[in-house]
Amino acid sequence: MIAFEKKSADVIVNSQKTLKSADNLMKAVMPAANEPRILLKVLEILYKEEISLISFILKYEHVCKRVKLGKDNVKNLKVFFDKCIFNYGLDKKDRDNLRMILILGKKHRQSGFEFVKHRKIIILDDDLNVNEVDNQMIEGFISSLKKLVDGMYNKIYERNNN
């Protein structure tokens, strides 16, 4: 279990650094560069970080025997959103933000066509459905991921002190 505790500290520290970088891109670089495409870069960063965090949390919860995992990633993701997320201090809005990161991140990766319109990024999927990404949305995503990392720290720290 000690190796798992070290891994959790590494995951938390790396996530904090990544989210700080994403926050810096939004608050310092974005206004200075005046380039909305930075939103896509931040979305990519958040998408990768969220996948990493969810994977770690599911493994942690599985080791602690609070959830059962299978080989189906979709079912495991459902377990995370249904059984784990509220144990980490997140509310319904944060859950919706985390789901939206996954949806938009996947659509961005699969999209063949993206463009800027009125300081927003428009992502068209294969069915020509329109998905918009703007500053406020990304800032909400960063906030929700920060809460998740803080919740991880509190949960792991609480468990190790009890």
MARTOR-711102 format. One record per residue (C-alpha): chain; residue in three letters; z, x, y. Coordinates in steps of 0.25 Angstrom, whole numbers, always signed. Layout:
BEGIN
+-------+------+-------+-------+-------+
: kette : rest :     Z :     X :     Y :
+-------+------+-------+-------+-------+
:     A :  ala :     Z :     X :     Y :
...
+-------+------+-------+-------+-------+
***
This chain:
BEGIN
+-------+------+-------+-------+-------+
: kette : rest :     Z :     X :     Y :
+-------+------+-------+-------+-------+
:     A :  met :    +0 :    +0 :    +0 :
:     A :  ile :    +2 :   +12 :    +9 :
:     A :  ala :   -13 :   +15 :    +9 :
:     A :  phe :   -16 :    +1 :   +13 :
:     A :  glu :    -6 :    +2 :   +24 :
:     A :  lys :   -13 :   +14 :   +29 :
:     A :  lys :   -26 :    +7 :   +28 :
:     A :  ser :   -21 :    -4 :   +36 :
:     A :  ala :   -17 :    +5 :   +47 :
:     A :  asp :   -31 :   +11 :   +47 :
:     A :  val :   -38 :    -2 :   +47 :
:     A :  ile :   -29 :    -7 :   +59 :
:     A :  val :   -31 :    +5 :   +67 :
:     A :  asn :   -46 :    +6 :   +65 :
:     A :  ser :   -47 :    -9 :   +68 :
:     A :  gln :   -39 :    -7 :   +81 :
:     A :  lys :   -48 :    +4 :   +85 :
:     A :  thr :   -61 :    -4 :   +82 :
:     A :  leu :   -56 :   -16 :   +90 :
:     A :  lys :   -52 :    -7 :  +101 :
:     A :  ser :   -66 :    -1 :  +102 :
:     A :  ala :   -72 :   -15 :  +101 :
:     A :  asp :   -63 :   -20 :  +112 :
:     A :  asn :   -67 :    -8 :  +120 :
:     A :  leu :   -82 :   -11 :  +118 :
:     A :  met :   -80 :   -25 :  +123 :
:     A :  lys :   -71 :   -22 :  +135 :
:     A :  ala :   -76 :    -9 :  +140 :
:     A :  val :   -90 :    -6 :  +135 :
:     A :  met :   -96 :   -20 :  +135 :
:     A :  pro :   -93 :   -22 :  +150 :
:     A :  ala :   -98 :    -8 :  +154 :
:     A :  ala :  -110 :    -8 :  +145 :
:     A :  asn :  -113 :   -23 :  +148 :
:     A :  glu :  -120 :   -24 :  +135 :
:     A :  pro :  -117 :   -36 :  +126 :
:     A :  arg :  -123 :   -30 :  +114 :
:     A :  ile :  -109 :   -22 :  +113 :
:     A :  leu :  -104 :   -36 :  +108 :
:     A :  leu :  -112 :   -34 :   +95 :
:     A :  lys :  -106 :   -20 :   +93 :
:     A :  val :   -92 :   -25 :   +95 :
:     A :  leu :   -95 :   -37 :   +85 :
:     A :  glu :  -100 :   -27 :   +75 :
:     A :  ile :   -87 :   -19 :   +77 :
:     A :  leu :   -78 :   -31 :   +76 :
:     A :  tyr :   -86 :   -36 :   +63 :
:     A :  lys :   -84 :   -23 :   +56 :
:     A :  glu :   -69 :   -22 :   +60 :
:     A :  glu :   -66 :   -37 :   +56 :
:     A :  ile :   -72 :   -35 :   +42 :
:     A :  ser :   -64 :   -22 :   +40 :
:     A :  leu :   -51 :   -29 :   +45 :
:     A :  ile :   -54 :   -42 :   +36 :
:     A :  ser :   -56 :   -33 :   +24 :
:     A :  phe :   -43 :   -25 :   +26 :
:     A :  ile :   -35 :   -38 :   +28 :
:     A :  leu :   -41 :   -44 :   +16 :
:     A :  lys :   -37 :   -32 :    +8 :
:     A :  tyr :   -23 :   -31 :   +14 :
:     A :  glu :   -21 :   -46 :   +11 :
:     A :  his :   -26 :   -44 :    -3 :
:     A :  val :   -17 :   -32 :    -6 :
:     A :  cys :    -5 :   -40 :    -1 :
:     A :  lys :    -9 :   -51 :   -10 :
:     A :  arg :   -11 :   -61 :    +0 :
:     A :  val :   -26 :   -64 :    -2 :
:     A :  lys :   -35 :   -63 :   -14 :
:     A :  leu :   -49 :   -56 :   -11 :
:     A :  gly :   -62 :   -57 :   -19 :
:     A :  lys :   -75 :   -51 :   -19 :
:     A :  asp :   -81 :   -61 :   -10 :
:     A :  asn :   -81 :   -57 :    +5 :
:     A :  val :   -83 :   -71 :   +10 :
:     A :  lys :   -71 :   -76 :    +2 :
:     A :  asn :   -62 :   -64 :    +7 :
:     A :  leu :   -66 :   -67 :   +21 :
:     A :  lys :   -62 :   -81 :   +19 :
:     A :  val :   -48 :   -76 :   +14 :
:     A :  phe :   -47 :   -68 :   +26 :
:     A :  phe :   -49 :   -79 :   +36 :
:     A :  asp :   -42 :   -90 :   +28 :
:     A :  lys :   -30 :   -82 :   +23 :
:     A :  cys :   -28 :   -69 :   +31 :
:     A :  ile :   -32 :   -70 :   +45 :
:     A :  phe :   -20 :   -78 :   +50 :
:     A :  asn :   -10 :   -68 :   +44 :
:     A :  tyr :   -15 :   -58 :   +54 :
:     A :  gly :   -11 :   -66 :   +67 :
:     A :  leu :   -25 :   -72 :   +69 :
:     A :  asp :   -28 :   -86 :   +74 :
:     A :  lys :   -39 :   -95 :   +71 :
:     A :  lys :   -47 :   -90 :   +83 :
:     A :  asp :   -46 :   -75 :   +78 :
:     A :  arg :   -50 :   -80 :   +64 :
:     A :  asp :   -63 :   -86 :   +71 :
:     A :  asn :   -65 :   -74 :   +78 :
:     A :  leu :   -65 :   -65 :   +66 :
:     A :  arg :   -74 :   -75 :   +58 :
:     A :  met :   -84 :   -74 :   +70 :
:     A :  ile :   -84 :   -59 :   +70 :
:     A :  leu :   -88 :   -59 :   +56 :
:     A :  ile :   -99 :   -70 :   +58 :
:     A :  leu :  -105 :   -63 :   +70 :
:     A :  gly :  -104 :   -49 :   +65 :
:     A :  lys :  -111 :   -53 :   +52 :
:     A :  lys :  -122 :   -61 :   +61 :
:     A :  his :  -123 :   -49 :   +70 :
:     A :  arg :  -126 :   -40 :   +58 :
:     A :  gln :  -136 :   -49 :   +52 :
:     A :  ser :  -143 :   -53 :   +65 :
:     A :  gly :  -157 :   -49 :   +68 :
:     A :  phe :  -156 :   -54 :   +82 :
:     A :  glu :  -145 :   -52 :   +93 :
:     A :  phe :  -147 :   -53 :  +108 :
:     A :  val :  -139 :   -53 :  +121 :
:     A :  lys :  -138 :   -66 :  +129 :
:     A :  his :  -129 :   -68 :  +141 :
:     A :  arg :  -120 :   -56 :  +137 :
:     A :  lys :  -118 :   -62 :  +123 :
:     A :  ile :  -124 :   -57 :  +110 :
:     A :  ile :  -132 :   -67 :  +102 :
:     A :  ile :  -134 :   -65 :   +87 :
:     A :  leu :  -144 :   -73 :   +80 :
:     A :  asp :  -143 :   -74 :   +65 :
:     A :  asp :  -154 :   -77 :   +55 :
:     A :  asp :  -153 :   -92 :   +57 :
:     A :  leu :  -154 :   -90 :   +72 :
:     A :  asn :  -140 :   -94 :   +75 :
:     A :  val :  -134 :   -89 :   +88 :
:     A :  asn :  -121 :   -81 :   +88 :
:     A :  glu :  -116 :   -76 :  +101 :
:     A :  val :  -106 :   -64 :  +104 :
:     A :  asp :  -100 :   -62 :  +117 :
:     A :  asn :   -89 :   -54 :  +123 :
:     A :  gln :   -78 :   -65 :  +122 :
:     A :  met :   -81 :   -67 :  +107 :
:     A :  ile :   -80 :   -52 :  +104 :
:     A :  glu :   -67 :   -50 :  +112 :
:     A :  gly :   -61 :   -62 :  +104 :
:     A :  phe :   -66 :   -55 :   +91 :
:     A :  ile :   -59 :   -42 :   +95 :
:     A :  ser :   -46 :   -49 :   +98 :
:     A :  ser :   -46 :   -56 :   +85 :
:     A :  leu :   -48 :   -43 :   +77 :
:     A :  lys :   -37 :   -36 :   +85 :
:     A :  lys :   -28 :   -48 :   +81 :
:     A :  leu :   -32 :   -46 :   +67 :
:     A :  val :   -29 :   -31 :   +67 :
:     A :  asp :   -16 :   -34 :   +74 :
:     A :  gly :   -13 :   -44 :   +64 :
:     A :  met :   -16 :   -34 :   +53 :
:     A :  tyr :    -7 :   -24 :   +59 :
:     A :  asn :    +5 :   -34 :   +60 :
:     A :  lys :    +3 :   -39 :   +46 :
:     A :  ile :    +2 :   -26 :   +39 :
:     A :  tyr :   +14 :   -20 :   +48 :
:     A :  glu :   +22 :   -33 :   +45 :
:     A :  arg :   +19 :   -32 :   +30 :
:     A :  asn :   +23 :   -17 :   +30 :
:     A :  asn :   +36 :   -19 :   +37 :
:     A :  asn :   +41 :   -31 :   +28 :
+-------+------+-------+-------+-------+
***
